[in-house]
Amino acid sequence: MAKSRQHGLSILFLHQNFPAQYYHIARHYAANPANTVVAVGEESNLRHGQRLPGIWYAPYTLPRGFTATNTAIHHYVRGYQAQVRRGQAVARLLGTLAGKGFEPDLVLVHPAWGEALFLRIIWPRVPVLAYAEAYGDPWGAAYDFDSEFPVSMDVRCAVQAANAALAVSYADADHLQTPTRFQLSLLPSAFQSKTSLTYDGINTSAFAPSATTKLILPPDADCVTPENSQLPAWFPQRTRPLCLTRQDKIVSFVVRTLEPWRGWHSFARAIPCIQAACPDCHFVIAGRTGGGYGPPPEKTEKQGNWRDMFLDEIRDTADLTRLHFVGTVDPGFVRDLFRITSAHVYLSYPFFLSYSPVEAMSSAAPLLLSDTAPCREVAEEGKHALFANFFSPEGIAKKVIQLLQDTEYARTLGQAARQHVLENYDFKRVCLPRWHTLIEALAHKQQPVPDLRYR
C-alpha cells in the first residue's frame, strides 16, 4: 500500500457495502497512480460487489452470531449492539493495517452501520470525513407525514435510540458531507455548522438519452430472490421475456423497496385510472419486497409484504398482465429503462432522495414527482418535471396520463431536465470540484475547511 509517487494522497474509504455512495469519487482518486486508495467493507459484500480498478480492498469479517435481533436485549438497543460489534470488527482490521505502518491522509466513512465508532482509537490524528445521509428526528416530517400509517410512541423512542452511533460518529468526525439541502436541514444544528453540501454526482454520459435502446424484461420467476418474494398465486405471471422499446407506452417506477415511504401505495392505487385512459401501457416496476426504510406490514394470510398488500387492493380493477415486477435491478437495467420510459414516477416521504429521479432527469425521461421537499429541491414544476400530491392517486394518474398523451410536452420536459442535471449534478463538471476542494482541505489539515454548504 505504499504510495507510488511522493505527492499523492492516501485515502481510506469505509463503507460496509463499498463503493455505494463513494463510487464516483473513489474511482476518480484511484485513477491517479500517485494516490493510495484503500476500501474497507464487509467481506461478503466486497466479495460479491463491483470491484473498482486501482483500489486495495481490505475486508472485515463480522463476528460469529452477529445479529440485530437478540430478543434478550431491549429492542431499542439491538441495532446499537450490532453497530458496536461491527465497529469492533472494523477496529481490529484497522489496527492490523496500522500495525503494518499504514496511516491514511484521510478517512471517508458512512457511519450508519457503526464502522466509524472506534476510528479515533486507531488513528487519533487522521482527519475523518463522515457521510451524513440521515439523522432520525422522531417528531420530524417523515414520521408524521402519512396518517394512513400512524407512528406509535414506541417507534419514536426507537428512532431516537437509533441515533446513538450516528451522534458519536458525527461528533468524532472532523467534517461532515451531505448531498442535499433537505438532508442538511435534518441534521441537528450542532452538526450543521461543520457540514458541507456536496452531491455525490451523476455520470451524465452513462445516463443519457438513446433512441435505439431495447430493454429485455426477464420472466417473473427469474426475479425471485431472498429479498424479493414470489408474486401471489393469483397474479398472472409472465413466463417469457418481454422486449420493450421507445415505441411502447411505458410507465416506470424504481425504488429499493416497494413500501409506503417511497409511495408504492399511492402509485399502485393510481394504476387502474392510468390504464382506463391508456390501456396499452406497460408498467415496469423495480423494487424488492424485503427490507425498507419503514416497518413491514402486519402479516396476514393474504399478504406478507407491501407489494402484495396493494396489489391485492387493485387486483379486480387493474389489468395485471401489463404490470411487470422486475425486483432488484442493476444500474445498466435502470439506465436502459430511463431511456425508453414514457413517464417515470418517483414518490417519496420527506426523506432523503434516491439517485433514481436525478438519473432519470439525466436520461431526459419525462418525470412525475411527489410534491414533497426532497423532490422540490431537484426540479422545478412545469419546467423539469410534473408534480402531484403524494396522497392523491387520482392526481398522480392525471399527470402520468398527461405525459403519455402529450408526447411533445413530455419530450420538452425531459430535455430541460437533462440540461438541469448537466448544470447542477454532473459528477465531473459540477460535483468533482467540490469534492476535490473538500478532500484536499481535510487531507492537508487546512483550517477552516472551505464553506461548501451552499451551491
ZIFENTA-V270133 format. One record per pair of residues at least 6 apart in sequence whose ideal C-beta (glycine too) atoms are under 6 Angstrom apart, sorted by sequence separation. I is the first residue (numbers start at 1). J is the second residue. D is the distance in Angstrom with one decimal. If there is no record, write none. Layout:
BEGIN
i: (I,I)
j: (J,J)
d: (D,D)
END
This chain:
BEGIN
i: (29,178,224,231,258,303,369,379,381,389,19,30,109,255,360,388,403,29,70,73,143,388,441,13,119,297,303,441,68,302,46,68,184,220,346,388,297,13,46,184,386,437,68,253,39,43,289,344,369,371,178,220,11,37,38,39,40,43,138,176,220,289,367,368,369,371,372,434,66,107,111,175,176,177,219,38,179,219,358,370,18,106,107,108,109,110,138,170,177,179,344,353,63,104,138,338,348,350,18,136,218,343,344,345,346,347,350,30,98,339,341,348,16,27,30,90,216,217,338,8,9,10,11,12,13,14,15,16,136,348,8,62,86,87,91,95,136,216,338,17,86,94,4,5,60,214,215,249,258,60,87,251,257,83,87,135,214,249,257,368,249,250,251,252,253,254,255,261,368,384,3,60,259,261,383,384,248,257,260,1,257,259,384,366,130,288,130,282,283,284,285,286,288,264,268,272,130,271,286,347,132,275,366,128,265,272,128,129,130,131,132,268,272,127,259,271,366,129,258,366,258,365,364,114,135,364,120,135,116,284,364,1,132,361,362,343,111,362,228,229,343,361,227,228,343,342,132,227,358,232,267,266,76,83,79,80,236,263,76,235,236,252,262,261,252,250,12,250,251,252,253,11,249,10,246,10,11,12,13,14,15,245,9,16,228,1,14,254,223,223,217,263,149,146,215,215,213,270,274,266,269,273,277,215,213,270,274,278,213,266,270,207,210,251,207,207,209,249,202,207,204,202,183,180,24,21,182,182,182,181,180,145,145,142,142,141,142,134,204,133,202,204,202,203,199,201,201,199,198,198,196,198,196,197,175,175,129,127,106,106,105,24,25,9)
j: (35,184,230,237,264,309,375,385,387,395,26,37,116,262,367,395,410,37,78,81,151,396,449,22,128,306,312,450,78,312,57,79,195,231,357,399,309,26,59,197,399,450,82,267,55,59,305,360,385,387,195,237,29,55,56,57,58,61,156,194,238,307,385,386,387,389,390,452,85,126,130,194,195,196,238,58,199,239,378,390,39,127,128,129,130,131,159,191,198,200,365,374,85,126,160,360,370,372,41,159,241,366,367,368,369,370,373,54,122,363,365,372,41,52,55,115,241,242,363,34,35,36,37,38,39,40,41,42,162,374,35,89,113,114,118,122,163,243,365,45,114,122,33,34,89,243,244,278,287,90,117,281,287,114,118,166,245,280,288,399,281,282,283,284,285,286,287,293,400,416,36,93,292,294,416,417,282,291,294,36,292,294,420,403,169,327,170,322,323,324,325,326,328,306,310,314,173,314,329,390,176,319,410,173,310,317,174,175,176,177,178,314,318,174,306,318,413,177,306,414,307,414,414,165,186,415,172,187,169,337,418,56,187,417,418,400,169,421,288,289,403,421,288,289,404,404,195,290,425,308,345,347,158,165,162,164,320,347,161,320,321,337,348,349,341,341,104,342,343,344,345,104,342,104,340,105,106,107,108,109,110,340,105,113,327,102,115,356,326,327,324,370,260,260,336,337,336,393,397,390,393,397,401,340,339,396,400,404,340,393,397,335,339,400,359,362,364,404,358,363,362,362,352,353,201,200,373,374,377,377,377,349,350,349,350,350,351,352,422,352,421,426,425,427,425,427,431,431,434,435,438,452,452,453,442,449,442,442,442,443,443,427,435,443)
d: (5.0,5.1,4.9,5.7,4.3,4.2,3.9,4.2,4.9,4.8,5.4,4.3,4.6,4.1,5.5,4.4,4.5,5.3,5.9,5.9,4.6,4.6,5.1,5.0,5.9,5.7,5.7,5.7,5.0,5.8,5.6,5.2,6.0,5.8,4.2,4.8,5.3,5.3,4.7,5.8,4.4,5.5,3.9,5.6,5.1,3.7,4.0,4.5,5.1,4.5,5.6,4.2,5.6,4.9,4.9,5.3,4.9,4.9,3.7,5.9,5.1,5.0,4.0,4.9,5.3,5.8,5.8,5.6,5.8,5.9,5.3,5.6,4.1,5.2,5.8,5.8,4.6,5.3,5.9,4.1,4.6,5.1,4.9,4.9,5.6,4.3,4.3,5.1,5.0,5.5,4.6,4.2,5.6,5.9,4.9,4.8,5.8,5.3,4.0,4.2,6.0,5.2,5.2,4.9,5.6,4.1,5.1,3.5,5.4,5.6,5.1,5.8,5.5,5.4,4.8,4.8,5.3,4.4,3.7,3.1,5.0,4.3,5.4,4.6,4.9,4.8,5.7,4.5,5.6,5.7,4.3,5.8,5.5,4.2,4.0,5.6,5.2,5.5,4.6,4.7,4.4,4.4,5.1,3.8,4.7,5.7,4.9,5.9,4.2,5.4,3.4,5.8,5.7,2.7,5.1,5.8,5.3,5.8,5.5,5.0,4.3,5.1,5.0,4.9,4.8,4.4,4.3,4.5,5.7,5.3,5.0,4.3,4.2,4.4,5.7,4.2,5.8,5.2,5.9,5.5,3.8,5.5,5.1,4.5,5.8,5.7,6.0,5.5,4.8,5.1,5.2,5.1,4.9,5.7,3.9,5.7,3.8,6.0,4.9,5.7,4.2,5.5,3.7,4.5,5.1,4.1,5.3,5.3,5.1,5.9,4.3,5.8,4.7,4.7,4.7,5.0,5.4,5.9,5.5,5.0,4.3,5.7,3.8,5.0,5.5,5.6,5.4,5.3,3.9,6.0,4.3,5.6,5.9,3.7,5.8,4.9,3.4,4.3,4.2,4.8,4.0,4.8,4.5,5.3,5.8,5.5,5.8,4.0,5.5,5.4,5.8,5.8,5.3,4.3,5.7,5.2,5.4,2.5,4.0,5.9,5.1,5.4,5.8,4.8,4.1,4.8,4.2,5.0,5.0,4.6,5.1,5.9,5.2,4.6,4.8,4.8,5.3,4.8,5.2,4.0,4.7,5.8,5.0,4.9,3.9,5.4,5.2,4.7,5.4,3.7,5.3,6.0,5.7,5.9,4.7,5.9,5.0,4.0,4.8,5.9,3.7,3.7,4.6,5.7,4.2,4.2,5.3,5.1,5.4,5.7,4.2,5.7,4.6,6.0,4.6,4.0,4.4,5.8,5.6,4.8,4.9,5.2,5.2,5.8,4.7,5.2,5.2,4.8,5.5,5.8,5.7,5.0,5.8,4.8,5.1,3.8,4.9,5.4,5.7,6.0,6.0,4.8,4.8,5.9,5.7,2.9,3.5,5.2,4.7,5.9,5.5,5.8,3.8,4.9,5.9,5.3,5.6,4.4,5.5,4.2,4.2,4.7,5.1,5.4)
END
